[in-house]
Amino acid sequence: MEKKKKTKQVAALKYSSTDNRAPEIIGLGSGEIAEKIIEKAKENDIPIYQNDELVNTLNQFKIGDEIPPELYEVVAEILVFVSNIDKKYGDEKWKTR
């Protein structure tokens, strides 16, 4: 039996601790579009976090939507991941963007 290759999906989030708002979906894609989003993220040193279940859920929403409360906990884990990267490698490069 041949394994069916799974189509790659991505979701990009934006969050600012000073906005007092939930993280916002700023990009969604699958297949070729997903590959291009990943490529751009790598080119711009944007951290990539893989969570298939979360990306499947986020792809049910629209760009510009805030994440719903039931996703706060899992997205908080991602924010901790990104924060740790900033601490490890220095967050000066993000301040210039």
Residue pairs with C-beta under 8 A, 6 or more apart in sequence:
7 30
7 31
7 34
8 30
8 31
8 34
8 35
8 38
9 29
9 30
9 34
9 52
9 55
9 56
9 59
10 27
10 28
10 29
10 30
10 34
10 37
10 38
10 55
11 25
11 27
11 28
11 54
11 55
11 58
11 59
12 25
12 26
12 27
12 28
12 37
12 41
13 23
13 24
13 25
13 26
13 58
13 67
13 75
13 78
14 23
14 24
14 26
15 22
15 23
15 24
15 75
15 79
21 66
22 66
22 67
22 68
22 69
22 72
23 66
23 67
23 75
23 79
24 64
24 65
24 66
24 67
25 58
25 61
25 62
25 63
25 64
25 65
25 66
25 67
26 63
26 64
27 37
27 63
28 58
28 59
28 61
28 62
28 63
29 36
29 37
30 59
38 48
40 46
41 47
41 48
42 48
44 97
45 93
47 81
47 82
47 85
49 78
49 81
49 82
51 74
51 78
54 71
54 74
54 75
54 78
57 71
58 67
58 71
61 67
67 75
86 94
